[in-house]
Amino acid sequence: MAIKANLVIDQGTDYSTVIYVTDENGDIVVLTGYTGAAQMRKHYTSVAQTAFIVDIAPLSGTVTLTMNAATTNAISSGRYVYDCELRTSANVVSRLLEGIVTVTPQVTR
């Protein structure tokens, strides 16, 4: 089951968040061989999407989601849905994280 986490992204700025992947005992999960994908959309059924860059540090068990300022600048302010999925080398997909993204409007241009 995915972790529920809401994100806030400031329009026109660089964004980054780190997820620490642990097991039920709190031990780090080694993510060797994993790949990741994460997207946000206005609604679950929306065709248009904005992708996060997903960086996995296998030995530290961290997944980092990022967007650069040019990408966040192109997103209209408002509420969106997102998720982050991990895929094993055996092609097994699991959802790590999901929730709402609030993009706050930029004033300084």
C-alpha positions, 0 to 999 in steps of 0.5 A: 500500500502506498504512503499518502503524502501531500506536496506543495510546489512553489511555481517557478522554483526548483523543487525536491523531496526525498523519500526514505524507503524502509521496511516494517521494522524501520530498516532501509530497503536496498533498491538495487535494480529498481527504476522509478517514475512519478507524474502529476495530473490535474485529475486522475483521468487527465491526459496532460501530465508533468513528470518528476525526475526520479533519482534512486540511491540504491544503498541508502534506500532513498528516492528523490523527486525533483522538478527544475524551475522551468518545469514548475513555472509551466504548471498552472497554480492549483491542486493536482494528483500524483503518484510515484511507482517503483519497478524491480529488475523482474518488472514488478511495479509497486506504488511507493507514494501518492497524494495531492500536489498544491502548486502555489502561484508565483508573484516574482517574474 
